[in-house]
């Protein structure tokens, strides 16, 4: 068995099945996708870890559990699947084209979240459902970086968009949806080695959610980096840093006509 096969088996057993994903179609799909083919060069060994990773066009591939949970939560009925690349905020589809939509880990990156949700509402058939995930608290490494940035005058808003049930519900209601379900779940409880924390910070500077740090002055960037690493070292136990990550999984329904 290769290292990739072992990593894929671990992903299925530890990150997906153990956390309650049961739909056999979802499990089969998650096992079939070769995630290492989608990540940036040099990150192949991390493709099956329970964390998002950068891919092309300044986007990320969501962590495995989120993908599996979102599909199952939306009760997707996948028959014929077609992958397309385009502008998620202005998709080129006719109104009332879909029964269900789900957005995995990207809602908080939209330039106008309310406008995007209203657009997606129009794409749904009457009575159709939408599901999305957003950062809750704790949010692991990303929360550590966001708090460090704020201490140095840089605000990363992605962690504040829908980090409470009330904010999740408000997003749905403002876009004209009925709130169906909002639940909190832990997406990761695995600690991270100190060296990996440093590597993760340096790799994620190109992520759209971290644009505020990347565009800050050089001395501010260095101060934030030192703050993140220093706090991680202070919290480490036997060389490993706690990295608990929670998410809100939110489901809404378009009103029947």
RAVENKA-V678413 format. One record per residue. N is the residue number from 1. RES is the residue in three letters. OMEGA is omega in whole degrees, -180 to 180 (NA if undefined). Layout:
n->(N & N)
res->(RES & RES)
omega->(OMEGA & OMEGA)
This chain:
n->(1 & 2 & 3 & 4 & 5 & 6 & 7 & 8 & 9 & 10 & 11 & 12 & 13 & 14 & 15 & 16 & 17 & 18 & 19 & 20 & 21 & 22 & 23 & 24 & 25 & 26 & 27 & 28 & 29 & 30 & 31 & 32 & 33 & 34 & 35 & 36 & 37 & 38 & 39 & 40 & 41 & 42 & 43 & 44 & 45 & 46 & 47 & 48 & 49 & 50 & 51 & 52 & 53 & 54 & 55 & 56 & 57 & 58 & 59 & 60 & 61 & 62 & 63 & 64 & 65 & 66 & 67 & 68 & 69 & 70 & 71 & 72 & 73 & 74 & 75 & 76 & 77 & 78 & 79 & 80 & 81 & 82 & 83 & 84 & 85 & 86 & 87 & 88 & 89 & 90 & 91 & 92 & 93 & 94 & 95 & 96 & 97 & 98 & 99 & 100 & 101 & 102 & 103 & 104 & 105 & 106 & 107 & 108 & 109 & 110 & 111 & 112 & 113 & 114 & 115 & 116 & 117 & 118 & 119 & 120 & 121 & 122 & 123 & 124 & 125 & 126 & 127 & 128 & 129 & 130 & 131 & 132 & 133 & 134 & 135 & 136 & 137 & 138 & 139 & 140 & 141 & 142 & 143 & 144 & 145 & 146 & 147 & 148 & 149 & 150 & 151 & 152 & 153 & 154 & 155 & 156 & 157 & 158 & 159 & 160 & 161 & 162 & 163 & 164 & 165 & 166 & 167 & 168 & 169 & 170 & 171 & 172 & 173 & 174 & 175 & 176 & 177 & 178 & 179 & 180 & 181 & 182 & 183 & 184 & 185 & 186 & 187 & 188 & 189 & 190 & 191 & 192 & 193 & 194 & 195 & 196 & 197 & 198 & 199 & 200 & 201 & 202 & 203 & 204 & 205 & 206 & 207 & 208 & 209 & 210 & 211 & 212 & 213 & 214 & 215 & 216 & 217 & 218 & 219 & 220 & 221 & 222 & 223 & 224 & 225 & 226 & 227 & 228 & 229 & 230 & 231 & 232 & 233 & 234 & 235 & 236 & 237 & 238 & 239 & 240 & 241 & 242 & 243 & 244 & 245 & 246 & 247 & 248 & 249 & 250 & 251 & 252 & 253 & 254 & 255 & 256 & 257)
res->(UNK & UNK & UNK & UNK & UNK & UNK & UNK & UNK & UNK & UNK & UNK & UNK & UNK & UNK & UNK & UNK & UNK & UNK & UNK & UNK & UNK & UNK & UNK & UNK & UNK & UNK & UNK & UNK & UNK & UNK & UNK & UNK & UNK & UNK & UNK & UNK & UNK & UNK & UNK & UNK & UNK & UNK & UNK & UNK & UNK & UNK & UNK & UNK & UNK & UNK & UNK & UNK & UNK & UNK & UNK & UNK & UNK & UNK & UNK & UNK & UNK & UNK & UNK & UNK & UNK & UNK & UNK & UNK & UNK & UNK & UNK & UNK & UNK & UNK & UNK & UNK & UNK & UNK & UNK & UNK & UNK & UNK & UNK & UNK & UNK & UNK & UNK & UNK & UNK & UNK & UNK & UNK & UNK & UNK & UNK & UNK & UNK & UNK & UNK & UNK & UNK & UNK & UNK & UNK & UNK & UNK & UNK & UNK & UNK & UNK & UNK & UNK & UNK & UNK & UNK & UNK & UNK & UNK & UNK & UNK & UNK & UNK & UNK & UNK & UNK & UNK & UNK & UNK & UNK & UNK & UNK & UNK & UNK & UNK & UNK & UNK & UNK & UNK & UNK & UNK & UNK & UNK & UNK & UNK & UNK & UNK & UNK & UNK & UNK & UNK & UNK & UNK & UNK & UNK & UNK & UNK & UNK & UNK & UNK & UNK & UNK & UNK & UNK & UNK & UNK & UNK & UNK & UNK & UNK & UNK & UNK & UNK & UNK & UNK & UNK & UNK & UNK & UNK & UNK & UNK & UNK & UNK & UNK & UNK & UNK & UNK & UNK & UNK & UNK & UNK & UNK & UNK & UNK & UNK & UNK & UNK & UNK & UNK & UNK & UNK & UNK & UNK & UNK & UNK & UNK & UNK & UNK & UNK & UNK & UNK & UNK & UNK & UNK & UNK & UNK & UNK & UNK & UNK & UNK & UNK & UNK & UNK & UNK & UNK & UNK & UNK & UNK & UNK & UNK & UNK & UNK & UNK & UNK & UNK & UNK & UNK & UNK & UNK & UNK & UNK & UNK & UNK & UNK & UNK & UNK & UNK & UNK & UNK & UNK & UNK & UNK & UNK & UNK & UNK & UNK & UNK & UNK)
omega->(-179 & 178 & 179 & 179 & 178 & 179 & 179 & 178 & 179 & 177 & -178 & -174 & -173 & -172 & -173 & -177 & -176 & -179 & 170 & 176 & -173 & -176 & -175 & 178 & 178 & -180 & 180 & -180 & -179 & 178 & -174 & -176 & 179 & -173 & -178 & 179 & -174 & -174 & 179 & 178 & -179 & -179 & -176 & -177 & -179 & -171 & -176 & 173 & -177 & 180 & 176 & -180 & 180 & 174 & -176 & 175 & 178 & 178 & 177 & 169 & -174 & 179 & -172 & -177 & -179 & -180 & -178 & -178 & -180 & 179 & -179 & -179 & 180 & -179 & -177 & 176 & -173 & 177 & 176 & -175 & 176 & 179 & 179 & 176 & -178 & -179 & -176 & -180 & 179 & -177 & -175 & 178 & 178 & 177 & 177 & -179 & -169 & 173 & -177 & 173 & 170 & -177 & -175 & 170 & -177 & -175 & -175 & 180 & -180 & -179 & 177 & -173 & -179 & 179 & 179 & 179 & 178 & 177 & -180 & 176 & -179 & -180 & -178 & 172 & 176 & -178 & 180 & -175 & 174 & 177 & 176 & 176 & 177 & -178 & 171 & 174 & 6 & 179 & 169 & -175 & -178 & 176 & 178 & -180 & -179 & -180 & 177 & 179 & -179 & 179 & -180 & 173 & 179 & -178 & 174 & -168 & -173 & -178 & -176 & -174 & -176 & -175 & 174 & 177 & -179 & 179 & 176 & -180 & 180 & 179 & 180 & -175 & -179 & 179 & 176 & 178 & 167 & 178 & -178 & -176 & 174 & -178 & -179 & 179 & 177 & -180 & -179 & 174 & -178 & 177 & -177 & 178 & -179 & -179 & 179 & 177 & 180 & 180 & 180 & -179 & -178 & -179 & -172 & 179 & 180 & -180 & -179 & -179 & -177 & -176 & -179 & 178 & -177 & -177 & 179 & 177 & -175 & -178 & 176 & 177 & -179 & 179 & 178 & 179 & 180 & 179 & 179 & -177 & 180 & 179 & 178 & 179 & -180 & -178 & -174 & 174 & -178 & 176 & -179 & -175 & 175 & -176 & 179 & -179 & 178 & -180 & 167 & 173 & -172 & 179 & 178 & -178 & 172 & -178 & 175 & -179 & NA)
